[in-house]
Amino acid sequence: MGANKNTIKIMGEETELYGQGYFVYDSKKAGAATISHLRFSTKPIHSPYLIGDNEANFIGCHQPVFLERYEMLESAAEGAVFLLNTPVAPDKVWDLLTRKMQQQIIDKKIEFYVIDAITIAKATGMGSRINTIMQTCFFAISGVLPRDLAIEKIKSAAEKSYSKKGLDVVEANWKAIDETVANLHRVKVPSAASSVLKMHDAVPTYAPIFVRNVTAEIMAGRGNELPVSVFPNDGTWPTGTSMWDKRNLAMEIPVWDEELCIYCGKCPFVCPHSAIRAKVFPVGLTKDAPPTFKHIQVKGKEFEQGMHISYQ
């Protein structure tokens, strides 16, 4: 959102265009979907509504996993630009899209660009912060400003935004901007859709009716379309619905190093989501386990011989 605020400022100060920004937040905070609705026009903008279907000229997807959850291109206008952050090579990324997305890109004549923003952020000292990188991509391919002028203004905006955090943070942003321009790729769009992939349902068919009719719609980003009649009359909410919402947002996950582990039990104790579990079991139970299942003989007088431990 901070980068998009800078984008509006740059457009307002460096062009004759008027700007408007509205940001739709997800209540789940970091890593969740935040949708920025930005408008630019030669006339004052008084639109009190979101950018709708077939209206968006530019769509950026910052989390590749969102391709599996949201209809990213429903709002795309004909001839729009679609930017995807992904670690997959430009010549391989087409196969990651669902057949519906591929057909939308072909039918709407969408220009398709990719950037590996996570790798650039790490290499330039930005950590996991990719907002400046994605903002640079917008200016580099949207054509709203000449590229050189846009890059200059983005660097200036980054300096204003991050100067209080130190020169090293500012320089990291500048380096990320330069690397972005060098590593932004346009994908050659085939003439026909070839994917066999399709959008998965947000929840399985055996989920409770309320979860299928309400929770799943909210998870799919269609919560605003739900009628009042689907909600409980007394305002209560069924418990246990969060178990169906597996967001799978992490770009990296920790891996248990069984050779270093001393079985202290602190990691499952402090895990804020109770996601780490420790189990001690007879080694015979692993005879049918896949080779990727990690376990090791547990040491200690309190354990019987032949007992193994695993942290998952």
Disulfide bonds with the S-S distance in Angstrom:
none
